[in-house]
């Protein structure tokens, strides 16, 4: 088991659905298991959740469970198994009729699309990108039941390929009817995180929160930024969400690919500023879907995300359908540990976003606690939190001093599986009296052998009057 600060999210799928494989991923450094609801049945997702909980018991750890809703992803309808090959400059029709793709003398090539609103949303003389942009076409004409297009590249179109309209706005709601059914399933399984796809603004997040607000211990809501509309509202989306994800796959076909790393850096900086966990996702180690080792460019990409202070890095196909899921997780763990060891030694490399100007009163208290921990060369920062927010606010300072969290809620403990640097979390009921609370925490941590005699620690908790109290202790 590795105690890195950067968390790893692994997508589970056919390559990683057994207890044995999930156990391997957990030992390799997985902190959160992602269930992709664009694929699979409820029966299979239930199996995955059950197997994750079995692994938790075997290892005595917590693994967060993330339900990723499909959202209004536009996909190609039914095609022959081998797909439909289209050559550059060849014309074809994207049809909203529920037919199988075909090639006829009368109509040429007809490809079905699973979204009827595409006729209304599409604009003449704008591009269409299919299969993550590997196939590009131009819309020539709009008809009642289809779009007449011309291919700008060669390509093979297959069932389920994603389709993007980078210069158009999609009118479909962020939460589809399928998402609502999937959400009911996720809530019944008490998932820890729900990722909302194709978010356009903070309104989408508020709508999902409303659907979960009556649930006991509602899950954390993660906003996936993968649309050009979302890029215009980054600050509002981050402030409204519980966490965010840079979903670089669809984002890279909805905006210019060279803009994606710029958006990624902006998002990580803003998420750090507001103390919101952020996941860097998609094609991190893409070559490891087929190969046992990654490219040097992929290693650098993952390392730069750690240097930028991402909370987590996510594996998608690498762990879901790839040949080497555990090796991919091991690779990310090695990268995280290597970069973090350098950041610990070099304060200039850390280069955190924190400034001494115009900070809120609460932030001043958190920063003072971190400064105190540094100046006294403390062995740990201990935080008592009911909701987990206090731990997130301390973690955002990227201290490289262990943060030990005490909470009275198992649900809160599970939500912290995604947060940078939160590796030791204990669930314990504490007395109401603030002084007794401090004494109980310190005695408990010594009994657990988390702290030893002579340790210097900073203890932070909210008092009954909701003020932060910061105290130093030597055991």
Secondary structure, DSSP 8 states (H G I E B T S, - for coil): ----SSEEEEE-STTS-SHHHHHHHHHHTEEEEEEETTSS-HHHHHHHHHHHHHHHHHHT---EEEEE---S-EEB----TT-EEE-TT-EEEEE-SS---EEETTTEEEEEBS-TTHHHH--TT-EEEETTTTEEEEEEEE-SSEEEEEESS-EEE-TT-EEE-TTS---S-SS-HHHHHHHHHHHHTT-SEEEESS--SHHHHHHHHHHHTTSTT--EEEEEE-SHHHHTTHHHHHHHSSEEEEEHHHHHHHS-HHHHHHHHHHHHHHHHHTT-EEEEESSTTGGGGT-SS--HHHHHHHHHHHHTT-SEEEESHHHHT-S-HHHHHHHHHHHHHHHHHHHHH-HHHH--S--SSS--HHHHHHHHHHHHHHHTT-SEEEEE-SSSHHHHHHHTT---S-EEEEES-HHHHHHGGGSTT--EEEE----SSHHHHHHHHHHHHHHTTSS-TT-EEEEEEE-TTS-EEEEEEE-
